[in-house]
Every structure is written in C-alpha cells, then in structure tokens.
Amino acid sequence: MADAGFERVGVSPYLPIAEHGLIGDLHTAALVGTNGTIDWYCCPRFDSPSVFGSILDANRGGSFELAADVPTRTRQFYFPDTNVLITRFFASDGVAEVQDFMPVIDDSRGAARHRLIRRVICVRGALPFTVRVAPRFGYGAEPHSTELLGNEALFRSERLSLSLTATVPLDSNGLDVRSRFKLLEGESAVFALDQISDDVAPRGCPQAEAEDQFEATVRFWRRWLADSRYHGRWREMVHRSALALKLLTYAPTGAFIAAPTTSLPEQIGGERNWDYRFVWVRDAAFCVYAMLRLGFTGEAEAFMRFLSERCTMHEIGPSGPLQIMYGIDGRGELPERELPHLEGYLGSAPVRVGNAATEQLQLDIYGALIDSIYLYDKWGQPISSDQWDEVGVLVDWLCDNWDQPDDGVWETRGGRKNFLYSRLMCWVAIERAIRMANRRGLPADLPRWQQTRDVIYRQIMQRGWSPDRGAFVQHLDDHDVLDASVLMMPMAKFISPTDPKWLSTLDALTADLVSDSLVYRYDPEASPDGLRGSEGTFSICSFWYVESLTRAGRMEEARLAFEKMLTYANHVGLYAEEIGPTGEQLGNFPQAFTHLSLISAAFNLDRALG
C-alpha cells in the first residue's frame, strides 16, 4: 500500500477528497483525513447540520485535529474486516497510531447516545502530540459556548451540545479546546466526543472503557461481515465495498443514503455540488440488489419495511406515486438552500443543503424499485399481500404514464426529454411485476401489463436505435447523442448481451465515452444539461462497462478494465462519485452507487471466469 499522505507545509489546507477514511455508527458518519483531522461530522444523524465541516471551509467549518507534533509521514488503513480506522504516524523518534471508531449502539438500549472515540497509542520510541477540537455548529453558522472542567470540555449550542472527555490535560481559549502531550512507547491517550442532552449526561472514557468499546466495535463489524457469501477473486475489495454500504445505512429506519457528504464538487471550482445525504429510491434499490447478492437479507428486508412504512403512497404528486428521494426518516420535504458563508471545497461554491431534485419526474425509479422487490421476493422473503397491492398501484400508474418526457436518471436541469433509459426501466418495472404475478399466482391485470410492456419494447427498438450511429442513443428519435446509461440494457435482460445491435452499441460507447476503462455519462456539449462546467468520469458507469463486457463474452477486456478501476480506489478501498482527468476522486464521498456497482461487476466477472 502506498503512503497515504505526508505533512504539508505552506500548501492548501484541503486534503484531496480521496485522502480520507470513513467511520460511523449506522446513524451518522465522519471523515478522517490521512493527516489525522476529522473534517466532516454531522450529529446526531447523517442529515444533521455539520459540527466539523472544514472539508467545505477550512476556516469556518470546524475540525478535530489530532497529529504528531513533529514532521511525520502517515499511512492509513482499516483494522481488518471492520470499519475501525487506523492512522499511523512515522517520525524519526518513534511510531504512533490513532484508532478512530464510533461504537454501534443497539437502538433498544438508547439510540440517543452517539460517541466518537479517538485513541492514540505510541507503539515505538516516543512522540509528542497536539490536539485541537474546534466544533462549528450548524454548518459553522451557530455560536456556541465552551466550558472546561478539568479533563472534560462542554460545547453547547442552541440545538446541540457535545462533551469531550480526555485522559490528558485540556486547555481552552473560550471557543476551542487544545492539548499537547507526549507519549512513550506503550502509552496511550483517549479522547471521546459524546452527544449530550437533558436525558444523556456527560460521561468519561477511561482507558479500560475505550479498550472495551474498541473490542466491541471490532466484534460487531466482523460478526456482520461473516454473513457474506462472496468468496471470489476480489474478496478484499468486495468486502470493503459491503462495509462501506453498511456504513451508509440508517439503522432506525433501514434507509440507504447515497453518500454521507454534501457539496463535494464534481468539478473543482464548478457549481455541480449537491447534497447526497438522502434516500434515492434508485440508489437504495440497487443497494438491495448488492446486499442480496452477498447474502445480507436483513438489510434488504429493512429497506422494504422503510418503503412500506415511511414512503406510503397517498395522492399522486407531480412525480407520480413516489418521489425520487426521501429523507432518512421518510419525509418528502427536502428544500434546497445555499450556504453563502461557506467557501466550498477548494473554493467550489455554492455549498448546498437539501435537494430540489425531489420535484423531478424520473420514471426509471419504478424499474429499479420493482426489480429490487422482485429479487427480494425471489432471494429473500416472499413479499406480503399489502406490498403486492402497492406494486400493483405502481404498475397500473406506469401503464398510464410511461410514455412522457421526464428529467432522466442523471437529474439534469435542462428540461424533460424522452430518455431511452427511462423507457427501459419502465419496461423493467412491468416485466418484473409480470414475473412475480406468474410465479406466485398473484392477482394482476396481466393482459394490460403485457400489452404495455410490449409497446415499450417496440418503441425502444424502433425509436431508440440510431442507424447512423449504429447504437442505442440517449433520447428517442435522436440519432447523435450517446449515454452510458444504456449499458443497463443487457444487464436488465432487455436485450441479449451478444445481440448485433448491442455489440455495435458497446463499440460506439467505447469509442465516444470510454477513456482508459473510465466511462463518461454523456457529453454535456452534445447534450446540454442546464449546468455550467464539465465533470469527471462516472464510476458506476465504469463498473457497468465491465459488466457489459463480461456479459458480451469479452473477458480479457472486462478483467483488464476491472483491474484498472480498482487502481482508482483510494488507499482504504473507497470511491467518490467521479474520477477526474488525472485520476483524482471528485464528488461526494464515499458514494454508495459506485460501491454497489463494484460488487455487481465483481460477482458477475467471477462467475464468468469460473
């Protein structure tokens, strides 16, 4: 493993996005940089305002710095088969490590407590350390008070209070807390940050308790991962992706979030900055597929329960019976606003919270959702009669509404169009519902469903195929613009992966949108999307490309493309949304979409290789 980071003097205060690891407790998460700084943490939930947000503004965002007080080089890794993160410091006089983790607390024993533990241990020689804890509540906009009581500090703001306890002396300037100490070989120090309230009092975290919670956290993750059924060639990367996906689940409801961050840019200095701390129906449905593939049926069951209990279909809204996304508690209102007081990552403004895309019409979500319900019914547990009634409502609505323009899978803001991918996933929704009805003898208006399915199929084949390009294209009746979303056509079993039309499409996509195995979603110049600037290659599309090559029997190309994609992972096996021109990671981090597509590509490539 390459060195993950070095001391930086006189350079940008922003680490590269990829130079972070993620820890969490299934309620919220934190990013820990390779320099030992926590520069993103929301409490008590994923979608809460940030407490540490220096990744979005180095001066105003707040951070929790913990590092050796001498020149060092650092390496970061996960404690094997867990989400416990280790950052090691190598200096001329010694070696030390910081263990970062968040104990996973059983909801039945009190979900109100959220604890972040940082344990630093000197393993060789002797090293001095410096700590600075500088919370900035409410995305850096809410004032707070700081009270120091010996080795405990209380940070209080209007909506949230935190307690910091330490096993070394603390000092305060009235706003932040600092500490400087030296550890000899075998010595350690512990820092514990707890959410407190009227019902949850501050508590200490002595060395023995920190050790117990470390061991309990390790046991939790290893016990969870032991249920994986994947034993293939890329076990380490697949299991790291599974652990990342699990970190992105909200235990109280079973929701899957798209990513734990907001506004990390798709282009440095650009405006393509979005809040991903919500439940996209599409992303979550694909997560169900990935979890089922690995044998984690409990997560799939919890998400099905989330849909039934918290995303209940009432009146038909502008986006149909379902919104494209929900809050982690199932709420539908996610108003988008900008935070002008934050400069954004490397000056990439605006910083946004909330997401206005809730109002978009994206017909593809129905295909992703019903396909995941179909797979859960097949590989998990048979769905209930009430769930089948809900499927029937969705399919009946699609039979009336599939043939209309929508905003598309990529949530462009350039107006509604007749996207081929949306038609494809409408076909998937109806086709999978027909399969369930036939297999289990469930009541359905099969003649109508079958007729609609066949009409969609013929429309795609006639109006989505461009003889000029020799490919399926982005929009119906458009003979020029390609889109990587059509890579789903053989994966959704719409077309044979060896059909001449598909092989021709694969060649056209390779020529136009693929760069050294990396795949662009589309060309914004050829297909304006209503936003300024460009973007990097989209990592989920790169893994879809691997899977398409695999299904087409082009095994050497598929395996090489997959191995190349693995080299773009960061030092602990995590991926952001996109990859930039020089291999840098861009966009919110880590992204569920990327990791679930890695799992799918690895599973299918393994099976094809034998």
N, C-alpha and C positions, 0 to 999 in steps of 0.2 A: 504494500500500500504506500502511495506517495505521501510525502509530507503534506499535511492539510493546511498549514499556514505558518507564517513567520511574524515576528514582531515587525510592525510597520512604523516608521518614523517619518513624519513630515509628509504623509500621503493621506488619501481620502479617509475620513472616519467611517466610511461604509465598507463593510466586507462584501465581497462578491456574494450573491444570493446563495450560490452553491456551498459556501463555506459555513454551513450550519447543520446541526442535527436537531431532531425534534424529540421532545419528551411530552408526556401527557397523562391524564388520569381518567379519560373517557368522559370528561365534562369540558375540559379546556386543554390548551397545549401551550408550549413555549419553545421558541427557537434559541438555541445556544450556539454562539459563534465559535469558530476554532481559536479565537483569542480569549475564550473563557467568559465572554459577555452574553448575558441574556438580553437580547434587544427586541424581543417581541413576546408579550404575555398579556392575555386578556383574562380577567377574573370577574365572576366565577364561571362564566360559560364562554364557549367559542365566540359567540356573537356579542359579548360584553365589550364595553369600551376598554381600550388598552391601558395597562398600568406601566408596562415597559414597551415603548414604541420607537426606540431610536433607529430602527431599521427604516422608518418613514421620516424621521427628522432627527439627525444626530444631536442637535442642541436642545430641542423642546420635547422630544419623545419620551425620555426616561430610559434607564437601563440598570442592570445589576452586573457590575464588573467584578470579576474575581480572577486574578492572574498573579504569576510570579513577578516580583518587583525587581527583576534583573533581566537582561536580554535572554530570550529563550527562542527555541523553535518548538512547535506544537504538533501533536498528532491526535486525531480524534477517532473513536470507534465505539461501537455498541458492545456492551457486555453480551457475550454470545447468547443468541436466541432470546433476546429481551429488548425492551425499549428503554433500558438504563444506559445513559450516555456517559462515556469516559473521555475527558480531555486531558492529555498528558503534556507536561511542560519539561523540556530538556534544557538544562543550563550547565554552565561549566562546573558548578559546585554541587549539583545534585539533580534528581529527577522527582517530580511530584505529579499527582493526578487529581482531577476534580471529578467526582461522581455526581451526576445530575439525574434526579428522578422525581416523579410525583407518585406517591403511594395511591393505589387504586382502592378506593373505599367502597364497600358494599353499601348500596343505596339504603337497604333496610336498616343499616346501623348509623345513618346520618350523612346524607349527601351534602349537607351544608358546609362541611369542613373540606377545604381544599388546601393542600400542603405541597410546597415545593422545597425539596431538600438539596443542599449543595454541601457535599462532604469532600474536603481537600486532605490528601494524605501525602506525606513525604515518604517516598519509597527508597531513595538513596541519597546520601550526603545530607545537605541542609539547604533550605531555600527560604528567602523572605517573600511575603505575600502582601498584596494590597487589595482592599475591597472597597467598593463604593456602591451603595444602594441608593438609587435616585429615582423613586417612583414619580410618575407624572400621570395623575388620574384623569379619566375622561378624555382619552386621546391627547393628553397634555394641555387640556383647557380648564380643568377644575383645580382650584387651590387645595392645599392640604396642610395639616399641621403635623409636626413630628415631636414626639415626647420620648426622651431617653431615660430608661430606668435600669441602670447597671448594664447588664449584657442583653437587654431587651429594648427594642425600639417600637413605638406605636405610631403608625402612619394613618391619619384619619382624614377622609374627605367626606363630602356631603352624602355620597351614595355608597361608599365602600371604605372599609377600614382593614388594614393589614398589620400583622405583628411579625417582627423579625426577632428571632432569638439566636444567640451565638454562644459558642464555648470560648470565645476570645473577647477581650475588651472592645467596646464600641465607642465611637466619638461622633458628635453631630454638630453641624453648623446651623441647626434650626430648621433645615429643609431636608438635607440628605444625611446619610449615615456613612461613616468611613471606619476602616480598621486597618492597622498594619501590624503584622506579626511574623514570627519566624518559626519554622518547623524543622526539627531534627529528624533524622531517619527513624521511621516507625511512629512518629507523632501525627496527629490529625486534628482538624478543626471542623466544626459543623455549623452551618447556617440554615435555618428553617424559616420559610416565609409562609404564614398562615392567614387565611381569611378569618376575620373575627366579626362578631356581632353581639347583640344583646343576649342571644342564645348560645353563642360559641365564644368562650372565654380564651384569652391567650394561654399558651402552654409552652413549656420549654422543650428542648430537643437535645437531651444529653447524648453522649457518645453511644451508650448502650442502646438507647431507643433508636438512634439513627441506624445502627447496625441491624437491629431487628427489622426496621422498616425496609432497609435495603434488601435483606434476605426475603422478606415477604413479597416485595415488588418483583424480584427475580423469579420467585416461585410462581407468582400469578402469570407472568408472561410465558414462562416455559410450559406451564400447565396448559395454557390456552393454545400455544403453538403445537403441542404434542398431538392435537387432533387433526393436524394436516395430513392429507393423503398424498401429497406430492413428494415423490422420491426420485425425481428425474435429474437430468444433467445440470440444471441451473438451480439447484436446491437453495443455495445461499441467497441468490437474488430474488427468487420467488418468495421465500420466507420473509425476507426483508420487506418486500412489497406487501405481503399479507400483514405483517406487523404494522406497517405504515397505514394501511387501510383500517385496521382495528383502531389505531390512534385517532382516526378521523370519524369515529362513531360517537354519538352522544347517548350514553348508556340509559338515561331516564326515559327516552322515547324510542330508541333504536334507529334514530336518523343517521344517515351518512352525509357528511359535509363534503363539498367539492375541494376545499383547501382550508387551512387554518389561518390564512392571512388575507389582508385586503390591500389592493393598490400597488402590489409589486408589479413593475411595468413590463409590458410585452415588447416595448422598445424604450431604451434609456432616453429620457427626455421627452418621450411621447405621451399621448393622452389616453392610450389604451390600458387604463388602470381600473380594475374592478374589484368589488367585494365578493369573495367566494365562500364566505362563512355560512352558507345556507345549503338547503337540500334541493338540489336539482333532481327532478324526477328521473331524467335521463341518466345522469351520472350514478345515482343511487341504484337504479335498475341494473345497470351494468355491474355495479359493485356486488349486487346479489348474485349475478352470474359468476363472478370471480370467486366469491366465497363458497358458493355451491360446488364449483369445480374442485376446490381444495378440501371440501368436506365440512365446512363451517356452517351447518344448517341453522344453528342458533341465531346467527346474525341475520340470515335471510328471514327467519321467522319473525324476529323483532322488527325488521323493516316492514314486513307485510302487516304487522299489527299497527305500526305507525301510520301506514296508509289508511287502514280501516278506521282507526280511532281518531286520527288527528287531521286527516285530509278528506273528511267526509264531503261527498258531493251534494251540494244544495242546489241552488239555482244555477242555470247555465250562464257563465260570465263571458266576457269578450274573448277569452282563451279556451272556451269550452267547459266541460265538466271539471277539468283540472287546470291549475296554474302550472307553469313550467317549473316553479320553485316555491319552496315554503321555508319558514323559519324552522329552527331545530325543535321547536315546540309545536309545529304545525300551523303557526299563524300565517295568514296570507298577506298581511300588510308589511312591506319591506321598503319604505320610502327611501329614495336615494338622495343623498346630500353630499356636498363637498366640504372639506375641512381646510379652509384657506390659510389657517395659521401653521399648517404643516407643509414643509417644502417638498415632501415626497422623496422616495429613494433616489439618491444621486440627483436630486432636483427634478424628479419626474412628477410634476403636478398635472392634474389635481389628485389629491387623496380623496377617495370616495368611501362612504359607508352607506349600507343599504344597496338595493339594486333595482333600477327601474325596469329591467327586463321582465319583471313579474307580469307586466301588462302585455307582453308579446304573445302572439299566436304561433306556437311551434307544434305542428301536427305530428312530428316524429316522436314526441314523448310518449304517445299512446302505444306505438310499436315497441319501444324499449320497455315500457312498463308491462304490457301484456305478455311480451316474450319472457320477462323475468318471472311473472306469475305462472306462466306455462312451465318453465323449468323448475320452479319451486314445487308445483303440483306433481311434477314428474320425479324429481330427485329428492325433494324434502318431504313435505306432508301434503296430502290432498287438500285443496282449498275448501273452505266452508261454503255452505249454500248462500250465505249473505255475500261472501266475496264473489261468488259466481254471478249473483244478481248485479253487483257493481260492474263486473266485466261486461255483462250484457248491456248495461246502460252506456258504457264507453263505446262498445262496438256499434250499437244502434246509432249513437250520435255520429260516429265516424262515417257510417253508411250514408248519412245525410250531408256531411260536411267535408269529406276528404278532398273534393275537387275545388279547392280555393287557394289563392296565394297565401303564403304565410311568411314569417320572419326568418325561418330556417334554423338549422342546427347550430350555426355559428353565431347566432344572436346579432346579426349585422343590423345596423341602424340606417340602412339605405332604402328602406321601403320593402313592402311584401312582394314576393315573386313566386312563381311556380317551381319550387325547388324539387329536383328529382329525388333527393334523399327523403324529403318529407313524404312524397308519394310512396317511396319504397317502404318506409316504416308504417304507413297506413296499411299497406298490403300485409306486412308482418303482423300487425295487430289483429287483423281479421283472420288471417291464415292460422295463427296460433290459437285463437279462440275456437275456430272450427275444429282443430285437432283435439282440444280439450273436450269439447262437446261430444265428438265422436268416440273418443277413448272411454269416457266415463258415462256416456248416455245422458248428458245434461241437456236441459231444455234450451232451445235456441231457434231463431228464425233462420235455419240453415239455407233455404233457397235464396233468401235475400243476401245473406252474408256471402255465399259462394258467388252469386252474380256480381256483387260489388268487388270482391277480391279479383275476379277475372277481368272486370273492366279496368281496374287499376293496372293489372299486369299488362294488358294490351296497350294502355296509354303510355306506360313507361317504355315498352319495346318500340312503339311507333314514334312517339314524340320526344323521348329522352335519348334516342340514338342519333348520332350525327354521322351520316355517311362521309361528310367532308373530313371530319377529324378521325373517323374510324374508332369512335369511342362514345361511351355514355357521358353526357355533359351535365353541367351544374343546374341548368334550368331547362324545362320543357321548351321545345321549339327554338332553342339557342344552339347554334352549330359551332360555337367557338370556345366557350369558357369551360375549362375542366375544374373539377373539385374532388379533393381526396376523400370526401365522404362517400363517394360511390364505391370505395374499397369494401364497404359493408355488403355490397350486393351478393357476392358468393358466400360471405360469412353468414348472411341472413337466409341462405338457401333459396334466394330468389332466382339465381342463375347458376348453372354448373360452373365450377371454377376452371374447367377446361373448354368451355364454350368458345368458339372462334371469336364471337363478338367481345367476350370478356377478356380473352388473351390480347386482343387488339387494344382494348381499353387500358389494360395493365401496361402495355408497351407505351401508349400515349402518355399515361400518368408518369411513367418512369422518365420519359424524355422531357416533360414540361415541369413537373413539380418535385422531382426527387434530386437531391444533391448529396452524393456520397452516403446513401441509405437514409438520409433525413428527408422528411416529406413536408412541403408547404401545404396548407389547407387549400389555398387558391391564390390567384394573382390579383391583389387589390386594384392594380391598374386596369386589368382587363375586366374586372367585376367590382366596380366601386361599392364600398360597404358603408359609406356615410361617415367614415372616420379618417382623420389625418394620419399620415405616417405609415410605416411598414411594420412587419413583425417577423419573428423568427420562425423556424420550422416547428411544426406542432407534433409533440412527441407521441400522442396517442395515434396519430396518422402514421407515424413511422413504424409503430408496432402493428398497426393494421396492415401495413405494406408487407411486413414479414409474414403475417398470417396469410395474406393473399398469395404471396409467392409459394408458401408451403402448400396451400390447397391446390395451386396450379401445378404442383409437382416439380417446381424449380428449386430443389432442395439446397444445392450449393449456394445459390444466390440468397435464399432465405436465411440459411445459417450464418453466412457472412454478414448480412445486413443486421441480424440479431446481435451477433457478437460486437459489431461496430456500435450499435445502440447502447450496449452495456458499458462501453468505454465513456459514454457521455454522462453516466451516473456520477453523483458526487462521491466523496471519499467514504461515505457511510451507506451508499446504495440508494440515495434518494434523488428524485427528479422533480423539477419545476414543470410548468406547463409547456414551455418552449425552449428551444436551443438557438442561440444567436450565431452570427456569421463565423465567429472564431471559437465556437464550442461552449460559450458561456450560457448558463441557465438564466432564463427570463420568465417573468410572470409569477403568479402566486405559487407558494412552495410550502411543503411538497403537494403535488396535485394528485388526487385520487384517480382521475381519468387515466393518467399515464401509468400508474402502478397496476390498475386492473387490466389494462391492455397488455402490459408486460406479462402478467400471469397467464392471460389467454394465449398470447403468442408462444410462450414457453411450453405450455401444456400441449398445444397442437403441434408444435415443431417436434417436441419429444416423441409424441405418438407417431408422427410420420417417419421419424428417423428409426423408430423401433427400439 
